Amino acid sequence: MSGGGTETPVGSEATPGGGDKKKDSLGTAGSPAHLIIKDLGEIHSRLLDHRPVIQGETRYFVKEFEEKRGLREMRVLENLKNMIHETNEHTLPKCREIMQDNLNQVLQRLQAASDSVCRLQQREQEQKKILNDHLIASEKQHITQWEDFMKEQHSRQAEVDEEHRKAMERLKEQYAEMEKDLAKFSTF
């Protein structure tokens, strides 16, 4: 199993000019303390230093995750492609056909309604024209009757005025005769 750092073989010595502080403080490179420390470092790195293993597992996990994610995205894209294809091939033509049928029915109904409205408007206009003509004729008739009435009133007024004038003359003559008669009787 390979550790995170460089390993030196167990029986080998470090270079004499390397300045290894552990070696200097504990004695020579071949001393038993030095070998024990070296063995402890190796045991420590193998048992307790899990960085290389964790890094490998992390790389593996990331690789698997990216592959699965890529596959999942590919499946999603494939499903979308299939759905779009199905929509274009089946759903849209069916919708277009149904819409065309319904639009034709709606257009026919609208045309029938429009024709009915036109007929109603035409009847209403004819009735208004008839009513208007009737009102105009009635107004003309009333004007004619009023003119005839006024002419008749003028002629009656003239007759009454003439009768009144004649009656006034008769009364004047009668009063004049009565005055003459009265004057005859007053002379007695």
PLY file of the C-alpha trace (Angstrom):
ply
format ascii 1.0
element vertex 188
property float x
property float y
property float z
element edge 187
property int vertex1
property int vertex2
end_header
0.00 0.00 0.00
1.46 3.34 -0.94
1.36 6.23 1.53
0.99 9.94 0.94
4.71 10.72 1.37
7.94 9.17 0.20
9.06 6.08 1.97
12.59 5.05 2.66
13.55 1.40 3.00
13.75 0.22 6.57
17.48 -0.52 6.76
18.73 2.43 4.74
20.32 5.53 6.13
19.63 9.11 5.30
22.28 11.15 3.60
24.89 12.42 6.07
24.69 16.07 4.94
20.87 16.17 4.92
20.50 17.82 8.27
17.78 15.49 9.52
16.89 16.91 12.96
15.37 13.69 14.23
18.51 11.83 13.37
20.67 14.46 14.96
18.66 14.64 18.14
18.18 10.91 18.57
21.52 9.73 17.50
22.78 7.95 14.47
20.74 6.65 11.63
21.19 3.07 12.53
20.22 3.46 16.16
17.26 1.50 17.49
15.35 4.68 18.44
15.67 5.96 14.94
14.36 2.72 13.48
11.44 2.65 15.92
10.47 6.21 15.04
10.72 5.38 11.39
8.56 2.29 11.87
6.05 4.28 13.92
5.86 6.89 11.15
5.22 4.19 8.60
2.60 2.50 10.79
0.99 5.87 11.41
0.87 6.67 7.72
-0.58 3.25 6.87
-3.14 3.05 9.66
-4.15 6.61 10.40
-3.33 8.65 7.28
-6.27 7.92 4.96
-5.74 10.84 2.58
-4.61 8.74 -0.40
-7.51 6.34 -0.01
-10.01 9.15 0.51
-8.62 11.02 -2.49
-8.97 7.90 -4.64
-12.50 7.26 -3.39
-13.39 10.91 -3.95
-12.08 10.80 -7.51
-14.03 7.58 -8.12
-17.22 9.07 -6.61
-16.91 12.26 -8.67
-16.30 10.23 -11.83
-19.32 7.99 -11.14
-21.47 10.99 -10.21
-20.56 12.82 -13.40
-21.22 9.71 -15.47
-24.57 9.09 -13.76
-25.46 12.75 -14.03
-24.52 12.72 -17.70
-26.61 9.57 -18.22
-29.51 11.08 -16.29
-29.31 14.26 -18.35
-29.09 12.18 -21.51
-32.22 10.27 -20.44
-34.02 13.53 -19.69
-32.97 14.96 -23.06
-34.01 11.75 -24.81
-37.39 11.85 -23.06
-37.82 15.48 -24.07
-36.87 14.63 -27.65
-39.41 11.77 -27.70
-42.09 13.99 -26.19
-41.43 16.74 -28.75
-41.46 14.21 -31.57
-44.73 12.71 -30.34
-46.22 16.18 -29.96
-45.15 17.20 -33.46
-46.24 13.94 -35.08
-49.48 13.15 -33.23
-50.76 15.79 -30.86
-50.35 18.91 -33.00
-52.05 17.47 -36.11
-54.90 16.13 -33.97
-55.26 19.51 -32.23
-55.11 21.29 -35.56
-57.80 19.00 -37.01
-60.09 19.40 -33.99
-59.53 23.14 -33.97
-60.26 23.35 -37.71
-63.51 21.38 -37.25
-64.55 23.53 -34.31
-63.57 26.71 -36.12
-65.69 25.72 -39.10
-68.65 25.11 -36.79
-68.06 28.39 -35.00
-67.75 30.24 -38.31
-71.01 28.69 -39.53
-72.77 29.68 -36.30
-71.32 33.18 -36.49
-72.44 33.51 -40.11
-75.95 32.33 -39.18
-76.05 34.76 -36.26
-74.79 37.56 -38.48
-77.45 36.79 -41.09
-80.15 36.77 -38.39
-78.95 40.10 -37.04
-78.92 41.57 -40.55
-82.50 40.37 -41.15
-83.61 41.80 -37.80
-81.95 45.12 -38.56
-83.54 45.19 -42.00
-86.99 44.47 -40.51
-86.44 47.11 -37.86
-85.40 49.65 -40.49
-88.44 48.78 -42.59
-90.69 49.16 -39.54
-89.05 52.48 -38.68
-89.52 53.63 -42.27
-93.18 52.57 -42.25
-93.70 54.26 -38.89
-91.86 57.36 -40.07
-93.91 57.46 -43.29
-97.09 56.98 -41.25
-96.06 59.78 -38.88
-95.26 62.09 -41.79
-98.58 61.27 -43.47
-100.42 61.73 -40.18
-98.66 65.05 -39.60
-99.54 66.22 -43.11
-103.14 65.14 -42.53
-103.23 67.04 -39.22
-101.75 70.12 -40.89
-104.35 69.89 -43.66
-107.15 69.42 -41.11
-105.83 72.35 -39.07
-105.67 74.57 -42.15
-109.22 73.52 -43.10
-110.33 74.17 -39.51
-108.69 77.60 -39.50
-110.28 78.47 -42.87
-113.65 77.34 -41.55
-113.10 79.37 -38.39
-112.24 82.45 -40.47
-115.33 81.98 -42.60
-117.52 81.42 -39.52
-115.92 84.44 -37.89
-116.73 86.44 -40.98
-120.34 85.13 -40.91
-120.67 85.86 -37.19
-119.15 89.31 -37.70
-121.59 89.94 -40.56
-124.55 88.73 -38.49
-123.35 90.85 -35.59
-123.02 93.89 -37.85
-126.51 93.30 -39.28
-127.94 92.79 -35.80
-126.27 96.03 -34.67
-127.77 97.86 -37.64
-131.21 96.41 -36.91
-130.87 97.39 -33.28
-129.77 100.90 -34.29
-132.72 101.18 -36.63
-135.02 99.77 -34.00
-133.66 102.19 -31.37
-133.88 105.02 -33.87
-137.55 104.15 -34.54
-138.18 103.78 -30.85
-136.66 107.20 -30.29
-138.88 108.58 -33.04
-141.88 106.91 -31.48
-140.81 108.13 -28.08
-140.29 111.58 -29.47
-143.86 111.46 -30.90
-145.25 110.46 -27.57
-143.24 112.96 -25.64
-144.68 115.82 -27.66
-148.13 115.07 -26.46
0 1
1 2
2 3
3 4
4 5
5 6
6 7
7 8
8 9
9 10
10 11
11 12
12 13
13 14
14 15
15 16
16 17
17 18
18 19
19 20
20 21
21 22
22 23
23 24
24 25
25 26
26 27
27 28
28 29
29 30
30 31
31 32
32 33
33 34
34 35
35 36
36 37
37 38
38 39
39 40
40 41
41 42
42 43
43 44
44 45
45 46
46 47
47 48
48 49
49 50
50 51
51 52
52 53
53 54
54 55
55 56
56 57
57 58
58 59
59 60
60 61
61 62
62 63
63 64
64 65
65 66
66 67
67 68
68 69
69 70
70 71
71 72
72 73
73 74
74 75
75 76
76 77
77 78
78 79
79 80
80 81
81 82
82 83
83 84
84 85
85 86
86 87
87 88
88 89
89 90
90 91
91 92
92 93
93 94
94 95
95 96
96 97
97 98
98 99
99 100
100 101
101 102
102 103
103 104
104 105
105 106
106 107
107 108
108 109
109 110
110 111
111 112
112 113
113 114
114 115
115 116
116 117
117 118
118 119
119 120
120 121
121 122
122 123
123 124
124 125
125 126
126 127
127 128
128 129
129 130
130 131
131 132
132 133
133 134
134 135
135 136
136 137
137 138
138 139
139 140
140 141
141 142
142 143
143 144
144 145
145 146
146 147
147 148
148 149
149 150
150 151
151 152
152 153
153 154
154 155
155 156
156 157
157 158
158 159
159 160
160 161
161 162
162 163
163 164
164 165
165 166
166 167
167 168
168 169
169 170
170 171
171 172
172 173
173 174
174 175
175 176
176 177
177 178
178 179
179 180
180 181
181 182
182 183
183 184
184 185
185 186
186 187
